[in-house]
Amino acid sequence: MATPIFRARVARTGDFLRDHQIAIRRLQWMIVGVYVFLLVVPALLPLPGRTASVFNNLTIVAQFAFWGLWWPFVLISIPLFGRAWCGLFCPEGALTEWASRHGRGGAIPRWMRWGGWPFVAFGLTTVYGQLVSVYQYPWAVAAVLGGSTIAAMVIGYLYGKNKRVWCKYLCPVNGVFNLLAKLSPWYYRVDAEAWRAPVRRTESINCAPLLPLRNMEGAAECHMCGRCSDYRGAITLSPRSPEAEIVYVSGGNAWQTALIVFGLMGLAVGAFLWSASPWYVTIKQGIATWLVNRDLYWPLADNAPWFILTHYPQVNDSFSWLDGAVILVFIAVTTFVVGGITFVGLWLADRVLPVVVRPGVRDTRGALVRSPLEGVHKLAQGLIPAAGIGVFLGLSATTLTLLQHEGVPVGWANPVRFTLLSLALAWSLRFQWRLAGLRTLNFWRRSAAVGLVAAGLVPFVYCWVLFFIRW
């Protein structure tokens, strides 16, 4: 348990952020300037040659900044500090809020509130990034990141007033950050009694991500910006157990389960694996031979524009239509095999535990209504550590490739990778034990549930063994 002194210091940190919002805005605009520079200028320069390095080529600098540092370590910052990146540093968030401040202030349309956008946006962005080789080429970076930024500004201009509507509903990584923030050891705690107490008239708080402050629980959607710290004497930045939100607050839902199981643990793994897989080469060569034998040559043409498929003939790197099709099939099969087996493990674990019933909901005969997948969704929340570390390992592979290109030894990488993976898997299985304990105290049923979830994770782990050792 945190001591009162430590809690007071944490609370003062929230107050510090509240009192220095002008400085935070200035920092955000500095980051926007660097972001736009690294996004635009490399796209205007010639592609780097084979001897280019981070010390003599701006394109390599931008590549290392975006994919070697920014995305991997932003991802790892979320479970450490909550969504502080979103509230304090994110250039896209700052731009969409600025556009909203000067925009039309329209009502948020119903289609935008659809719960499936986090999964769909993450999936489409990930797959499109692979087709255009977003980790290698500045034009692809401009298309993926720049396109997202422009869309964020347009949405900000059209909807809301001084809000981050894009961030709440359509940002491609909002769902991922939402999940990882549940592991944060910090959150803004709302004291319900203090909120209800009569207070003098206070200024309203602009919660840019549109959170209901009075009923706010957990850290999943909070951007940790500090604007609401000590509001009405009821909101306080506080420490907590990193397991508290998943075990006691978050129940999960179908779209979050899809994002964890089929998105982060399936689709993302396929997106990382295909380029290193000899299976991809074998399948492509087999199909190409079949096509040539039947005089079908158009799928072998590499004439797609760069914004549809990778097309850089000046460096002998272009995807044919067949390449694109096989990439899509490889990612899809990986998604359904790895994600499907993981889901089956969760489903079987749910079956061996006592059923989950919906409190107070009864059928026509007066019996409590059993929820068919509510228990699965709750168990899926426990896989967030494993899912998150998988995406981090995949992104950090680009970091290590860039470091290796600069002559930095990376022999230490695999022991570190598998240590992190083992720790994340152990944490996920600990979550399964605790979540099962909410439904039964029977040792054998809890053990069986954890064992079934662990069995479902075998293909996920095997993919990383293939990626880092076998291939």
C-alpha positions in Angstrom: 0.0 0.0 0.0 1.2 3.5 -0.8 2.0 5.7 2.1 0.1 9.0 2.7 3.2 11.0 1.9 3.7 9.2 -1.4 0.0 9.7 -2.3 0.3 13.4 -1.5 3.4 13.7 -3.8 1.6 11.9 -6.6 -1.5 14.2 -6.2 0.8 17.2 -6.4 2.1 16.0 -9.7 -1.4 16.1 -11.0 -1.8 19.7 -9.7 1.5 20.6 -11.3 0.2 19.5 -14.7 -3.0 21.4 -14.1 -1.1 24.6 -13.3 1.3 24.4 -16.2 -1.1 23.9 -19.1 0.4 26.8 -21.1 3.8 25.2 -20.9 2.4 21.9 -22.0 0.7 23.5 -25.0 4.0 25.1 -26.0 5.7 21.7 -25.7 3.0 20.1 -27.8 3.5 22.7 -30.6 7.3 22.1 -30.5 6.6 18.4 -31.0 4.2 19.2 -33.8 6.9 21.2 -35.5 9.5 18.3 -35.3 6.8 15.8 -36.4 5.8 17.8 -39.5 9.4 18.4 -40.4 10.3 14.6 -40.2 7.1 13.7 -42.0 7.4 16.1 -44.9 11.0 16.9 -45.7 12.3 13.2 -46.1 9.4 12.7 -48.6 10.9 15.5 -50.7 14.4 14.1 -50.7 15.9 11.3 -52.9 15.8 7.8 -51.4 18.9 7.1 -49.4 21.6 4.9 -50.8 23.1 1.8 -49.3 25.8 3.7 -47.5 23.4 6.2 -45.9 23.2 6.2 -42.1 21.6 8.0 -39.3 24.6 10.3 -39.1 24.5 11.6 -42.7 21.0 11.2 -44.0 17.8 12.9 -42.8 15.5 10.1 -44.2 17.3 7.5 -42.1 17.0 9.9 -39.1 13.3 10.2 -39.6 12.9 6.4 -40.1 14.8 5.8 -36.8 12.8 8.5 -35.0 9.4 7.1 -36.1 9.9 3.4 -36.1 13.1 2.9 -34.0 12.1 5.2 -31.1 8.7 6.8 -31.2 6.3 3.9 -31.7 8.0 1.2 -29.7 8.7 3.4 -26.7 5.3 5.3 -26.8 3.8 1.8 -26.6 5.9 0.8 -23.6 5.1 4.1 -21.9 1.4 3.5 -21.8 1.4 0.8 -19.1 4.1 2.7 -17.2 2.5 6.2 -17.2 -1.0 5.8 -18.5 -2.0 7.7 -21.6 0.3 10.6 -20.7 1.6 10.5 -24.3 -1.9 11.3 -25.6 -2.6 14.2 -23.2 0.9 15.8 -23.0 2.9 15.0 -26.2 0.9 13.6 -29.1 1.1 15.9 -32.1 -2.1 14.5 -33.7 -4.1 15.0 -30.5 -2.9 18.6 -30.3 -3.7 19.3 -33.9 -7.2 17.8 -33.7 -8.0 19.8 -30.6 -6.7 23.0 -32.2 -8.8 22.3 -35.3 -11.9 21.7 -33.1 -11.3 24.9 -31.2 -11.6 26.9 -34.5 -14.0 24.5 -36.2 -17.7 24.2 -36.9 -18.5 22.5 -33.6 -20.9 20.0 -35.1 -22.6 17.2 -33.2 -20.8 13.9 -33.2 -22.6 11.6 -35.7 -24.0 8.3 -34.7 -21.9 6.3 -37.1 -18.7 7.6 -35.4 -19.8 6.2 -32.0 -19.8 2.6 -33.4 -17.8 0.4 -31.0 -15.9 -1.4 -33.7 -13.8 1.5 -34.9 -10.8 0.8 -32.7 -10.5 -2.8 -34.1 -11.2 -1.8 -37.7 -9.0 1.3 -37.7 -6.1 -0.7 -36.2 -6.5 -3.6 -38.6 -6.8 -1.4 -41.8 -3.8 0.8 -40.8 -1.6 -2.2 -39.9 -2.4 -4.0 -43.2 -2.1 -1.0 -45.4 1.3 -0.1 -43.8 2.6 -3.5 -44.7 1.4 -3.2 -48.3 3.2 0.1 -48.8 6.3 -0.7 -46.7 5.7 2.0 -44.2 8.8 1.1 -42.1 11.1 1.6 -45.1 9.9 4.6 -47.2 9.1 8.2 -46.4 6.3 8.5 -48.9 4.6 5.6 -47.2 5.1 7.2 -43.8 3.6 10.4 -45.2 0.6 8.5 -46.5 0.0 6.5 -43.3 0.9 9.0 -40.6 0.2 12.1 -42.6 -3.1 10.8 -43.8 -4.1 10.0 -40.2 -3.1 13.5 -39.1 -5.0 15.2 -41.8 -8.1 13.1 -41.0 -7.7 14.0 -37.4 -7.7 17.7 -38.2 -10.7 17.4 -40.5 -12.7 15.5 -37.8 -11.6 18.1 -35.3 -12.8 20.9 -37.5 -16.2 19.3 -38.2 -17.2 17.9 -34.8 -17.0 18.9 -31.2 -15.8 22.2 -29.7 -12.3 22.2 -28.3 -12.5 18.4 -28.0 -10.6 15.4 -29.3 -13.3 13.6 -31.1 -10.8 11.8 -33.4 -8.9 10.5 -30.4 -11.9 9.1 -28.7 -13.5 7.4 -31.6 -11.3 7.0 -34.7 -7.6 7.1 -33.9 -6.0 3.8 -35.1 -4.2 3.3 -31.9 -6.8 4.5 -29.5 -8.0 1.0 -28.8 -4.5 -0.3 -28.2 -3.7 2.5 -25.8 -7.0 2.0 -24.1 -6.1 -1.6 -23.3 -2.5 -0.9 -22.2 -3.5 2.0 -20.0 -5.5 -0.5 -17.8 -2.1 -1.7 -16.6 -1.0 1.8 -15.5 -0.1 2.2 -11.8 -1.6 5.7 -11.9 -5.1 7.0 -12.4 -7.3 10.0 -11.6 -9.4 8.8 -8.7 -12.9 10.4 -8.3 -14.2 10.8 -4.7 -18.0 10.5 -5.1 -18.7 12.0 -1.7 -16.5 15.0 -2.3 -18.1 15.5 -5.7 -21.6 15.6 -4.1 -20.6 18.0 -1.4 -21.8 21.6 -1.9 -19.1 23.8 -3.3 -18.8 27.3 -4.6 -19.3 27.9 -8.3 -16.3 26.6 -10.1 -15.2 26.9 -13.7 -16.1 24.0 -15.9 -13.3 21.7 -17.0 -12.6 21.0 -20.7 -12.1 17.3 -20.8 -10.8 17.0 -24.4 -11.3 13.2 -24.7 -15.0 13.6 -23.6 -14.9 11.6 -20.4 -17.8 11.8 -17.8 -15.6 13.1 -15.0 -18.1 12.5 -12.3 -18.3 8.8 -13.1 -14.8 8.3 -14.3 -13.3 4.9 -13.4 -9.9 3.6 -14.3 -7.3 5.0 -16.7 -8.3 3.3 -20.0 -9.7 6.5 -21.6 -8.1 9.2 -19.5 -5.3 11.2 -21.3 -3.6 12.1 -18.1 -3.4 15.8 -19.0 -4.0 17.0 -15.5 -6.7 19.6 -16.4 -9.2 18.1 -14.0 -6.8 17.6 -11.0 -8.5 18.6 -7.7 -11.6 19.7 -9.5 -14.3 20.2 -6.9 -11.8 18.7 -4.5 -12.9 15.3 -5.8 -10.4 14.3 -8.6 -6.9 13.3 -7.5 -4.0 11.7 -9.4 -3.4 8.5 -7.3 -1.3 5.4 -7.3 -2.9 2.0 -7.6 -2.1 -1.7 -8.2 -1.4 -2.3 -12.0 -3.8 -5.2 -11.8 -6.7 -3.3 -10.2 -8.5 -2.1 -13.3 -8.5 -5.4 -15.1 -9.5 -7.5 -12.1 -12.1 -5.2 -10.5 -13.2 -2.5 -13.0 -13.0 -3.6 -16.6 -15.4 -6.2 -17.8 -14.4 -6.1 -21.5 -16.7 -6.4 -24.5 -16.8 -8.2 -27.8 -14.8 -5.5 -29.7 -12.1 -5.3 -27.1 -11.8 -9.1 -27.1 -11.5 -9.0 -30.9 -8.8 -6.3 -30.7 -6.8 -8.3 -28.1 -7.1 -11.8 -29.5 -7.5 -11.3 -33.3 -5.9 -7.8 -33.6 -2.8 -7.6 -31.3 -2.2 -11.4 -31.0 -3.2 -12.4 -34.5 -3.2 -9.7 -37.2 -0.2 -7.8 -35.8 1.8 -11.0 -35.5 1.1 -11.9 -39.1 2.1 -8.4 -40.2 5.5 -8.8 -38.5 6.1 -12.3 -39.6 5.4 -12.4 -43.3 8.5 -10.6 -44.5 10.8 -13.0 -42.6 8.8 -16.2 -43.4 10.1 -18.8 -45.9 6.5 -20.0 -46.1 5.6 -16.7 -47.7 8.3 -17.2 -50.4 7.3 -20.8 -51.0 3.6 -19.9 -51.4 4.3 -17.0 -53.7 6.7 -19.0 -55.9 4.2 -21.9 -56.1 1.4 -19.6 -57.2 3.7 -17.8 -59.7 4.7 -21.1 -61.3 1.0 -22.1 -61.6 0.2 -18.7 -63.2 3.0 -18.9 -65.7 2.1 -22.4 -66.7 -1.3 -21.1 -67.6 0.0 -17.9 -69.4 -1.5 -15.6 -66.7 1.1 -12.8 -66.3 -0.9 -9.8 -65.1 -0.7 -10.8 -61.4 3.1 -10.8 -61.7 3.2 -7.2 -62.9 4.6 -4.6 -60.5 2.9 -1.6 -61.9 0.7 -0.6 -58.9 1.3 2.9 -57.7 3.3 3.4 -54.5 0.3 4.4 -52.4 -1.4 1.0 -53.2 1.6 -1.4 -53.2 5.3 -0.8 -52.6 6.7 0.6 -55.9 10.3 2.0 -55.9 12.0 0.6 -59.0 14.9 3.0 -58.5 16.0 0.8 -55.6 14.7 -2.5 -57.1 11.9 -2.8 -54.6 8.4 -3.2 -56.1 5.5 -5.4 -55.1 3.6 -7.3 -57.8 -0.2 -7.8 -57.5 0.7 -11.4 -56.5 2.9 -10.1 -53.7 0.1 -8.0 -52.3 -2.4 -10.8 -52.5 -0.1 -13.3 -50.7 0.7 -10.8 -48.0 -3.0 -10.3 -47.4 -3.6 -14.1 -47.3 -0.7 -14.7 -45.0 -1.8 -12.0 -42.5 -5.4 -13.3 -42.7 -4.5 -16.9 -42.1 -2.2 -15.9 -39.2 -5.0 -13.8 -37.7 -7.5 -16.6 -37.7 -5.1 -19.4 -36.7 -3.3 -17.7 -33.9 -6.3 -15.6 -32.8 -8.7 -18.4 -33.2 -6.8 -20.9 -31.1 -6.3 -18.2 -28.4 -10.0 -17.5 -28.4 -10.8 -21.3 -28.2 -8.5 -21.5 -25.1 -10.4 -18.6 -23.5 -13.8 -20.2 -24.4 -12.8 -23.6 -22.9 -11.5 -21.9 -19.8 -14.8 -20.1 -19.4 -16.6 -23.4 -19.8 -14.8 -25.0 -16.8 -15.6 -22.1 -14.5 -18.9 -21.4 -12.9 -21.2 -19.5 -15.3 -21.5 -15.8 -15.4 -25.0 -14.5 -14.9 -26.3 -11.0 -15.6 -27.3 -9.5 -12.2 -31.0 -8.8 -11.9 -31.8 -10.0 -15.5 -34.3 -12.9 -15.6 -36.0 -14.8 -18.4 -39.8 -15.3 -18.7 -39.6 -18.2 -16.2 -37.9 -16.1 -13.6 -34.5 -17.8 -14.0 -31.3 -15.6 -14.1 -30.1 -15.1 -17.6 -26.7 -16.6 -18.3 -24.3 -14.5 -20.4 -22.8 -16.7 -23.1 -19.5 -14.7 -23.7 -19.3 -12.2 -20.8 -16.9 -14.5 -19.0 -14.7 -14.9 -22.1 -14.5 -11.1 -22.5 -13.4 -10.8 -18.9 -10.7 -13.5 -19.3 -9.5 -11.9 -22.5 -8.6 -8.7 -20.5 -6.0 -10.8 -18.7 -4.1 -11.3 -22.0 -3.3 -7.6 -22.4 0.3 -7.9 -21.1 1.1 -10.7 -23.6 -0.7 -8.9 -26.4 1.1 -5.7 -25.7 4.6 -7.2 -25.4 4.0 -8.9 -28.7 3.4 -5.6 -30.5 6.4 -4.1 -28.7 8.7 -7.0 -29.8 7.6 -6.6 -33.4 8.1 -2.9 -33.5 11.4 -3.1 -31.7 12.7 -5.5 -34.4 12.8 -2.4 -36.6 14.8 -0.6 -33.9 17.3 -3.4 -33.7 17.6 -3.6 -37.5 18.4 0.1 -37.7 20.9 -0.2 -34.9 22.5 -3.2 -36.6 22.8 -1.2 -39.8 24.8 1.4 -37.8 27.2 -1.2 -36.5 25.8 -1.6 -33.0 26.1 -5.2 -31.7 22.7 -6.8 -31.1 23.7 -10.2 -29.8 22.0 -9.4 -26.5 18.6 -8.9 -28.2 17.1 -12.4 -28.1 17.7 -13.1 -24.4 16.1 -9.7 -23.6 13.2 -10.4 -26.0 12.4 -13.8 -24.6 12.8 -12.5 -21.0 10.2 -9.8 -21.7 7.9 -12.3 -23.4 8.2 -14.8 -20.6 7.4 -12.1 -18.0 4.4 -10.8 -20.0 3.1 -14.4 -20.4 3.6 -15.0 -16.6 1.7 -11.8 -15.8 -1.1 -12.8 -18.2 -1.4 -16.2 -16.6 -1.4 -14.6 -13.1 -4.3 -12.5 -14.3 -6.1 -15.6 -15.4 -5.7 -17.1 -12.0 -7.1 -14.0 -10.3 -9.9 -13.6 -12.8 -10.8 -17.3 -12.3 -10.7 -16.7 -8.6 -13.5 -14.2 -8.9 -15.8 -17.1 -10.1 -14.6 -20.0 -8.0 -12.1 -20.8 -5.2 -11.8 -24.4 -6.3 -8.1 -25.0 -6.9 -8.5 -27.6 -9.6 -11.1 -25.6 -11.6 -8.9 -22.5 -11.5 -5.9 -24.5 -12.5 -7.7 -26.1 -15.4 -8.9 -22.7 -16.6 -5.4 -21.2 -16.5 -4.0 -24.3 -18.2 -6.5 -24.1 -21.1 -5.7 -20.4 -21.6 -1.9 -21.3 -21.6 -2.5 -24.0 -24.2 -4.3 -21.5 -26.4 -1.2 -19.2 -26.3 1.1 -21.8 -27.7 0.7 -20.7 -31.4 1.3 -17.1 -30.3 4.6 -18.0 -28.6 5.6 -20.3 -31.4 5.3 -17.4 -33.9 7.9 -15.5 -31.9 10.2 -18.5 -31.8 10.0 -18.7 -35.6 10.5 -15.0 -36.1 13.5 -14.6 -33.7 15.2 -18.0 -33.8 14.1 -20.3 -36.6 13.9 -17.7 -39.4 
